[in-house]
Amino acid sequence: MDVRLELVKPDRFPRSAGYHVNWMIENSMGPNVLWLSEFLSEAMEFKPGMKVLDLGCGKALSSVFFAREFGVEIWATDLWIAAEENERRIQEAGLAGQIHAVGAEAHALPFEQDFFDAIVSLDAYHYFGTDDLYLGYITKFLKRGRQIGVVSPGLVREFEGDPPEHLQSGWYWDFASLHSPAWWRRHWDRVGKVNIEVADWLEDGWKHWALWNRVCSEQPGVDSPELAYAEEAAFVEADAGRNLGFVRVVATRREQDRWL
Ligand SMILES: C[S@@+](CC[C@H](N)C(=O)[O-])C[C@H]1O[C@@H](n2cnc3c(N)ncnc32)[C@H](O)[C@@H]1O
């Protein structure tokens, strides 16, 4: 692969720069998940040995990142990617025993209550977590006083009605699950189970998103009907940060729930 290395190692993400670019591209399922993981890690606290759930981990790149960077133990959990496939990738990364691959649906998780010291979810939580009741379910698995953190594609602000004109020709129905930091703050706050520390926005996130999609789209055989990198890059570039980017939400499970 002939990748323009200077492009794929932006100064903004120094930890991610330590990982092999081909590995990132081969296992990419959308936006660069190491960059999103690094952004999330800046707002969360990790200590070696902590038990961490990586929910919707895809091909477990974020799990490898958190395990390597912070020495945590990870349950890499996903629906679409088989656990056996992730086991192989985890072994190749030399992290067998530190990362456990789990195949599970986000509403039927095979864990004990109060098991995790942290929960992370990268480019996945918006597939299931916009349900009003989901936070109440997922936080059961988190110890009280510990953090849940999410980074997903999102909107600068909610639309009043339809998406703006310049986005309409490339708009898919399921983009309805993209939301703003203010929306996420309210969505989590009203459940009364967490204290929200951060609900913010990755600065220039759209540029990183478009850049990664361009890099992937230039690799032979990487663009596909499911992962239409070039199409999505054009969509994000046309918007130029007016609406699209990445939202980050981090909260701590309350010592006592606010409501019954
Ligand atoms: C766009 S991919 C991102 C994967 C990975 N986090 C990454 O960024 O490379 C979304 C992931 O969410 C997972 N996902 C979606 N719905 C899910 C559900 N109901 N339960 C568990 N995982 C789910 C899929 O299996 C998929 O791997």
The ligand as an ORCA input file, in Angstrom:
! r2SCAN-3c Opt
* xyz 0 1
  C     -19.533      1.642     12.062
  S     -19.139      0.207     12.935
  C     -17.833      0.785     13.963
  C     -17.006     -0.330     14.507
  C     -15.822      0.124     15.342
  N     -16.220      0.707     16.595
  C     -14.982      1.079     14.544
  O     -15.135      2.314     14.724
  O     -14.197      0.617     13.724
  C     -20.475      0.040     14.062
  C     -20.383     -1.178     14.950
  O     -21.482     -1.156     15.838
  C     -21.864     -2.483     16.076
  N     -23.280     -2.534     16.427
  C     -24.302     -1.950     15.786
  N     -25.468     -2.296     16.362
  C     -25.156     -3.105     17.398
  C     -25.911     -3.786     18.385
  N     -27.245     -3.683     18.397
  N     -25.250     -4.526     19.295
  C     -23.904     -4.620     19.273
  N     -23.126     -3.996     18.367
  C     -23.741     -3.252     17.451
  C     -21.648     -3.211     14.773
  O     -21.459     -4.580     15.001
  C     -20.439     -2.489     14.193
  O     -19.258     -3.204     14.359
*
